[in-house]
Amino acid sequence: MKRVVTLLFVFVLAALGARAQTVTGSGTTNTIPEFTSSTTIGNSPIVDFNGRIGIGTPTARFPLDIFGGIGGPSPNFCCPILVLGELRDSTNGSTAVAGLASALSGNTIGVSGVAYSPTGIGVAGNGGNGVMGQTSATNVFAFGTRGDALGTSGPVVGVMGVTLSPQGDGGRFVGVGGASGTIIRGDVGPPGAGTEFTVFRVDGNGTVHANGGFRPFGADFAESVAVKDGAEHYAPGDLLMIDASGERRLSLSQSPYSTLVAGIYSTQPGVIASQHRVDEALPNNEVPLAVIGIVPCKVTTENGPIAAGDLLVTSSMPGHAMKGTDRARMLGAVVGKALEPLREGTGLIQVLVTLQ
């Protein structure tokens, strides 16, 4: 029995020796080899360059450096990088790095970027479209880009947009649904849970719908109106009248008790109505005319000291109001009520605009 086993072992070794093949080949130093056939080895596109791995580049710049396309890799980068994917290909749709979560269910993530530093950035994008999010889902609650601020205190922001260009936009929203569509919507409540409700919406016409009020810094409603001789000849607080020599044009008030009185050049309007569309260039011959609200107004005591509550009318001093005392002449000539007194001379006081 021992002899049979010995003979069998010899036969096995002979068979293995008959099948053994010699592998040959040559390559470049530091290049990871690959089998170019069953018996030869040659260069692969992977290089070990000073402990850094490069694919498509002989001199890896970072721990993992992948390059593809035309020409050579970019020479310089400002900061340390762990993994770099660079593609020089102008074909539309070319992608340097893609993350695909192709599962049809589950809370999957295509690309995740995390920075634990309070001043760090999870995902940074530069170029014509720095970061773009896109969804092709239909008939379900889906979003192209989402930003979550998970901190429960502090001035955290879910999504922030900044532009350094005077002609740029910090944020821009586009709706293609027409008048019945929505450009921007503001909801409160957990997103996507079905319990949130809308409190603010701008429709496709640019009309604002809001459950709350509008609280601007200014205290009056004004309308942008053209003035005679150009806006540079006027100043906030001027009392203005309808210019009878023009069409929808104003000028400085000139005479006492004028029924052409129109309003006051607003200093800080809360709302400015206009006949111009958003994308139209604004003319340089218009000023904001306060027609309702509280606004500073130039006044004179030529008809006596002004007390709070006095009705104000035009005076003989251009652009100034005075106290009205001639009741027979005040119908249609009152611009508003004084909210502050002025004992003598001229000055600027707060006026409640109430044309009557």
Order of alpha helices (4+ residues) and beta strands (2+ residues): alpha-beta-beta-beta-beta-beta-beta-beta-beta-beta-beta-beta-beta-beta-beta-beta-beta-beta-beta-beta
